[in-house]
Amino acid sequence: MIIVNLDVMMAKRKISSGELSEKIGITPANLSILKKNKGKAIRFSTLDKICDVLKCTPGDILEYREDNEYK
């Protein structure tokens, strides 16, 4: 299972959802879907923009956990 830790990085960088969505060019609703782990996919171009704005790597945002941790 892939976990999106976007809210953690946003808190560390002290950036709001509105500000990040504006800077990366996606709607606040789509950003919310990513933050809540409800998305099924993320474009590499979007991930690249997020990493650029937050000055981080994809590994700071995406985390792999084995499914049995949730059973």
C-alpha positions in Angstrom: 0.0 0.0 0.0 1.3 3.5 -0.9 0.7 6.1 1.8 0.8 9.8 0.8 2.4 11.9 3.6 1.8 15.2 1.8 0.1 16.8 4.8 3.3 16.1 6.9 5.6 17.8 4.4 3.2 20.7 4.0 3.2 21.2 7.8 7.0 21.1 7.9 7.2 23.7 5.1 4.4 25.8 6.7 2.4 26.0 3.4 -1.4 25.9 3.2 -3.4 23.7 0.8 -4.6 26.8 -1.1 -1.1 28.1 -1.6 0.3 24.7 -2.7 -2.6 24.0 -5.1 -2.1 27.4 -6.7 1.7 26.9 -7.0 1.4 23.4 -8.6 -1.6 24.1 -10.7 -4.2 21.7 -9.4 -7.5 22.3 -7.8 -7.8 22.4 -4.0 -10.3 19.5 -4.4 -7.7 17.3 -6.2 -5.0 18.3 -3.7 -7.4 17.2 -0.9 -7.9 13.8 -2.5 -4.1 13.3 -2.5 -3.7 14.5 1.1 -6.5 12.1 2.2 -4.9 9.0 0.5 -8.1 8.8 -1.7 -6.3 9.2 -5.1 -5.6 6.2 -7.3 -2.7 7.8 -9.2 -0.5 10.8 -9.4 1.1 12.2 -12.5 4.9 12.4 -12.4 4.6 16.0 -13.5 2.4 16.8 -10.5 4.8 15.0 -8.2 7.7 16.9 -9.7 5.9 20.2 -9.0 5.0 19.3 -5.5 8.7 18.3 -4.8 9.9 21.5 -6.3 7.6 23.7 -4.3 8.1 21.8 -1.0 11.9 21.3 -1.6 11.7 17.6 -1.0 12.0 14.2 -2.7 9.2 11.8 -3.8 10.4 9.6 -0.9 9.5 12.4 1.6 5.9 12.3 0.3 5.3 8.7 -0.7 5.7 5.7 1.6 5.2 2.0 1.0 3.6 -0.1 3.7 2.8 -3.8 3.5 -1.0 -4.4 3.4 -0.8 -6.7 6.5 -0.1 -3.7 8.7 -3.7 -2.7 8.3 -5.3 -6.2 8.9 
